[in-house]
Amino acid sequence: MKTPTPTRQIRLERHSPSFWRVTFDIPPLNIFGPETIPHLEKIIKSIETDDDLKVVVFDSAIEGFFLTHYNFLAKLEESVLPPGPTGLQPLPDMLARLSRAPVVSIASIRGRATGVGSELALASDMRFASREKAILSQWEVGAGLVPGGGPMARLPRLIGRGRALEVLLGADDISGDLAERYGYVNRALPDSELDGFVDALAKRISSFDKQAIAETKQLVNVASLPPDAEIALEWDAFMASVQRPASQNRIKKLMDQGFHKPGDAESRLGYYVGRLGA
């Protein structure tokens, strides 16, 4: 039986004791900011500590948007928060903890996974995307920013140095098909098949022994996860880049074109970022 546990912005649904679904429902664009952090922190802590949980799936209730960029309308001081258990700032802290949790995390990507959305997907253990509707990107360099949630540490380990630099420095939109070819996602599936495939895989894994799952994941972590020190550098660089006049100017240009509001600038962010220097 499904027993929903509502939060104000992120929904947690327990399909069974061993299989949970976390749905981003932050209208209108699934923008992530300091106001979202307490909700995600509560869920990450539950994922880490629940004795029965084996698999968690992240998805979205907002059409066209999985999870998008940081909230640039928030005051800078609102983003400077006490560090989490890893010693990192809250966002990179939660993503690092998700990667290490003794639970399998799966990102089911339909719509735009931009900035924080891409970073959450990269911190998850597996990523599956809608072939027709998924868009992934690390758009920040095009706006004069440095990504802050760990993609420079995670992407090269996942897709190789050259492709990681193409994604990060090109700052363009990556379709589900291309993301699959690059290894950015495990698979891109026809949109009509995405939910069924992810559910079947999650339920299959959730039927296995939790200790075997946790120990296998821990050994894969040893071989593949970046140290926290690498991720800490990224957040510091992001916060410094936000304050640079050149970055502020580029963000203002984006805002003038409709950034942070429903519309073409958000739906085709890669196109608009590419025109900022024109």
N, C-alpha and C positions, 0 to 999 in steps of 0.2 A: 504494500500500500504506500502511495506517495504521501509524505507528511511535510508540507511546505513550512519552512521557518523563514518568515519575511524579515527583511531589513529595509531600510528606507531607499537604498539605491542599488544594492546587490542582493539578488535572491538566492537563497540556498535551499535546494530541494533534495531531500533524502529519498532516493528511489528505493533503497534498501539500506540496511546497516553498513553494507560494504561498498555501496556505489552512490555517490552524491553528484549533483549537478549544480554548478554555480553560474548564474545568468546575470550578465551586466544589463541593467535596465536604468540608464541615466539619460533621460530625454534631454535634448533631442538628438545628441550626437555621440553619446557615450564618451564624453570628455572626462579625463581623470585628473583630479587635483587634490590639494590638501584636504578638502572637505570629504573626499572619498576614502582617504587613508584609514580612518577608524573602522569603517565597514569591512574593508578588505583585511585589515589586521585581525579582526575578530574571526573571520573565516579561516585565514591562514593558521592561526593558533589552534582552531578546532581541527583542521586537517592534520596538524602535527601531533596532536594529543589524543585523538579518538582511537580507541583500541580496536574497533571493528572495521574502520574505513580502510579500503584497499585501492579504490579508484575514484578520482574526481575529474569531471569534465567541465571545462569553461566554455560558455557560449554567450550569445547575445539575444536580447529581445527587441533590439532597435534595428529596423530595416536599413540595410546598407552600411551598418557600422558595427564591427565586432568590439573594438575598444580603440579609442583614438589618442590624440596627443595630450600633453599636459595642459592644465588650465592657465593660460597666460593672462587671464583677467584677475587672478588671485594676487594679493599683495606679496611681495618678495619675502617678507618676514613670516608669512603664513607657511612658507615652504621650508623654513629652517626650524626643524623639530628635533626633539631629543632622539638620539640614535636608538635603534632597535637592539635585540639580543646579540646580533652579529657585530655590533659596533658601527654598522653602516646607517646612513639616513633611511627613513622609513620605507620609501619605495624600493630601492635596491636591497634593503634588508629583507623585505617580504619576498622578493623574487629569489634571493639566494636561499632563503629557508624553504620555499616551495620546491626548488631543485633538489634539496637534500632531504625533504620529508620522506618518511618510510611508506609513501603512498604514490601510486602512479597518477600523474597529472597529464591530461589530454586537452589540447586546445582545438576546438571545433570552429573553424574560422569561416564565417559567412559575412561578407561585407568588408569594410576597411579596418585593417589592423595596422595602425599608423603610430609611430613613436612608442608610447607606453604599451599600446596593444601588441605591437611587434615584439617588444621586450618581454611582455608576459608570455607570449607564445614561445619565445626563445628559451625562457626559464622553465617552461613546461617540458615534460619528458617526451611527449609526442605532439605533432601538429598535423591536422588534417584540414584541407581547405576545399571550399566549393570551387569547382573549375570555372564556373561562369561568374560567380559573384564575389570571390575573395580578392582583396587587394592588400598587399603588404608593402610597408615602406618604412625606412628611417629617413625622414624628410629634413632633419634638423640642419644639416650642413648648408643646404640651400637657403636657409633663413639666417645663416651666420651663427648657428648654435652648434654645440657639441652634444651628441646624444648622452643621456645621463643614466640610463637604466641597465647598462651592462652589455649593449650589443657589440662593442669593440672587443670585449673579452669572449663573448659567446659565438658570434657569427664566424670568425675565422676557424674556430674549432669545428664548426658545423659544415661550412660550405667551402672552406679554403680561403687563403689570403686574397687572391685576386678578385674572386667573386664578392667577398665581404667588402673590399674597397669599392667595387662597382656599386653595391647597394648603398653603402654609407656616403660615399663622395658623389655618386650620381644623384642621390636624394630623389629618385624617381619612383613611380608606382610600379610594383611587380605583380603581375597577374598570377592567378592560381597555377596555371600551366607552367609558367616560367619558374615560379617558386618551387614546383615539383622537380623540374629539370635541374635546378641548382642545388636541391637538397635543403632548401629553406623550410619546406614542409615535408613530412613523410610521403604523403600522397595528395594529389588533387583529384577529387571525385566529382562526377556529375552532381549538380546541386540536389537533384531529387534522391540521390543515394547517400548523401553525406550523413544525415541523421541516423539512418538505419545502420550504416557501417560503423559509425562511432559507438552507437549504443550496443551493437553486437560485440564489438571488441572490448568495450568497458565491462559488459556483463561477463564475458568469457574470463577476463583477467580477474574480475572480482570473485570468481568462483574458486580461484586457486588459493594456496596456503599463503597467509600474510607474511610469515617469517621468510619463506623462500623468495617472495616478491621483494621484500625489504633488503635482504642480504644481497640478492642479485643486483638490485638498483645501486646499493652502496658501492659495490665493486665497479660498476660502470661509472659511477661518480668519480672514483679515484682516477680513472683513466681519462675522464673527459671534462670535468668541471673546472672553471677558472678559480684561482684563490680570491678571497674577498678583497685583498689589497688591490688587485687589478680593477675591480668594480668600484672601489672607493675613489680611485683617481677619476673615473668617468663622471660621477656625480659632482665632484668638486669642479671639474672642467665645465660641466653644464651650467652650474650656478654662476660661475664667473662669466661664461659666454652670454648669459641672459642680460647681464648688466652692461655689456659693451655697446657704445653708441651705434655702431654699424648694425648690430643685431637688432637693437631697438628700432632702428629705421626700417629694416626689412620686415619686422613683425608689424609695424604700423602700416606699411604698404599692403601687407596681406589683410590686415584688419579692414582697411579701406575698400578692399575687394570682396569682403564678405566672410573672411576667416572668423571662426568661432560662432558662425550662424549657419542654420540650414541653407543649403544652396550650392551653387556650382563650385565655389572656391573650396569647400570642404569635400565635395564629391570628387573633384578632380584636383586634389591638392598638389600632386606631382607636376601637373601642367602649370599651375599658378606659381609654384616655387621656382620653376625653371625660367619664368619670365621676370623675376624680381630684378635681375641685373641688366635687363634689356633697355 
